[in-house]
Amino acid sequence: MQSSVIKSSNVVARFFVALNPRKEVNAVLKREAAYFGDIVILPFMDRYELVVLKTIAICEFGVQNVSAAYIMKCDDDTFVRVDTVLKEIDRTSPYKSLYMGNLNLLHRPLRNGKWAVTFEEWPEEVYPPYANGPGYVISTDIAKFVIAQNGKRSLRLFKMEDVSMGMWVEQFNSSTPVQYSHNWKFCQYGCLENYYTAHYQSPRQMICLWDKLARGRAQCCSFR
């Protein structure tokens, strides 16, 4: 990632990590953060239901620390072709708000299984349009809206952070028109040829993907 950032001098990359129950893990994390300077440690325990708080922190950092025009949120097992994502952003209008990724329309909550959502948690029949969480882009005005609403304690939080962002963009869109930009190449499951982002990638696969890109080929790596 840092090599990609060096190639694209107008990009900043940060890794947002919450706390571990074991103090010795947090001590190692703090040393790594001090050494590399690219880790933001968040003051709460790292749990799935709290990932939405990471997304808010990413918005805050993008607006308050680096004055970003666009903010991209990714999972830690997502490999990103930074230059390609930048080119895709350049194809959109700079005068309109942007929500870009692999978009879901009329998605229904799962009521049982690993990703089950109760009727108390989500009483509606469908989710708002939302971009899959492994990798999506928002313009800075959307991030500022999220921060402002959170500051007023009027931001609706949901345990699935990508659905939460969809809710927030939908609310923002009610007063400011948003470009919803969909592309399958922001891969939700695994990797596709000429991907923009590849998901569920192991460290070995990420090194392989990087090596292939260095040879000019955006090809997938099938092994784990």
Secondary structure by P-SEA (a helix, b strand, c coil): caaaaaacccbbbbbbbbbcccaaaaaaaaaaaaaccccccccccccccaaaaaaaaaaaaacccccccbbbbbccccccaaaaaaaaaaaccccbbbbbcccccccccccccccccccccccccccccccccccccccaaaaaaaaaaaaaccccccccaaaaaaaaaaaaaccbbbbbccccccccccccccccccccccaaaaaaaaaaaaaccccccccc
